[in-house]
Amino acid sequence: MVKKKSAILLPLLVLLFLSLVTTASTAGTRAEAQSGDKIQELTVYIHALESKNGHTSMTADQIEWYEGAEADRIFAGRDPEAAAELGGTPDGYYIVNDSDSLTSYPVAGNAAVTMQIFDHTGKLEDLDISWNESITLQKLITEFAKTDIIDLSQSPFHITVQDGQVTSIVQQYTP
């Protein structure tokens, strides 16, 4: 009888020990996943970019950006007649914007800004692509307010949000 109890007790103790180790490991993983280091990569249309009292905020509409074969697949699924007629997306990209809800994001003062095209001189004839041009956040705010040569609110932007703040803003060129 003693042998039977130890034969049952030993596996139960091993299972109990393993369950405690597994539970402890899971709790540690959850805490790490919920830390403040979350990074989001989003594509948005910027509706407003304002700086007040040394703090900059962005109001944006999140969109879905697709390129290449994936863009053609999404386009065909959403508009099969046009996709069949054109043979795919007209310019190799496709934007889905099913929601017009806006979100406000604080922008870090040292956010990196990368542009592809914007008004350098105030003359339409001087408008030209300058791939991956770094500018300051203040320059972006100034350029965003101008709409006579190019309206930057019509350009998609890829933003990085880290610890609740926008840390990177990259204009997506669209032909």
SULLIN-V697755 format. One record per residue. N is the residue number from 1. RES is the residue in one letter. OMEGA is omega in whole degrees, 0 to 359 (NA if undefined). Layout:
BEGIN
N;RES;OMEGA
N;RES;OMEGA
END
This chain:
BEGIN
1;M;180
2;V;179
3;K;181
4;K;180
5;K;180
6;S;178
7;A;179
8;I;184
9;L;182
10;L;177
11;P;178
12;L;177
13;L;178
14;V;179
15;L;179
16;L;179
17;F;180
18;L;179
19;S;177
20;L;178
21;V;180
22;T;179
23;T;180
24;A;180
25;S;180
26;T;180
27;A;179
28;G;180
29;T;180
30;R;181
31;A;180
32;E;181
33;A;182
34;Q;181
35;S;184
36;G;183
37;D;182
38;K;179
39;I;177
40;Q;172
41;E;183
42;L;171
43;T;188
44;V;160
45;Y;179
46;I;178
47;H;179
48;A;178
49;L;187
50;E;176
51;S;179
52;K;177
53;N;177
54;G;179
55;H;180
56;T;177
57;S;180
58;M;172
59;T;188
60;A;177
61;D;182
62;Q;179
63;I;173
64;E;183
65;W;179
66;Y;178
67;E;172
68;G;183
69;A;179
70;E;177
71;A;179
72;D;180
73;R;180
74;I;179
75;F;180
76;A;179
77;G;183
78;R;181
79;D;186
80;P;181
81;E;180
82;A;179
83;A;179
84;A;180
85;E;183
86;L;182
87;G;180
88;G;180
89;T;183
90;P;185
91;D;177
92;G;176
93;Y;180
94;Y;181
95;I;174
96;V;178
97;N;184
98;D;182
99;S;178
100;D;179
101;S;181
102;L;178
103;T;176
104;S;180
105;Y;169
106;P;181
107;V;178
108;A;181
109;G;180
110;N;181
111;A;177
112;A;180
113;V;181
114;T;183
115;M;176
116;Q;181
117;I;174
118;F;184
119;D;179
120;H;190
121;T;185
122;G;179
123;K;181
124;L;181
125;E;179
126;D;182
127;L;183
128;D;178
129;I;173
130;S;189
131;W;172
132;N;178
133;E;177
134;S;175
135;I;178
136;T;176
137;L;179
138;Q;178
139;K;177
140;L;179
141;I;179
142;T;181
143;E;180
144;F;181
145;A;179
146;K;179
147;T;185
148;D;180
149;I;177
150;I;181
151;D;184
152;L;178
153;S;178
154;Q;179
155;S;171
156;P;177
157;F;173
158;H;180
159;I;173
160;T;177
161;V;179
162;Q;182
163;D;175
164;G;180
165;Q;174
166;V;181
167;T;180
168;S;179
169;I;182
170;V;178
171;Q;175
172;Q;178
173;Y;174
174;T;181
175;P;NA
END
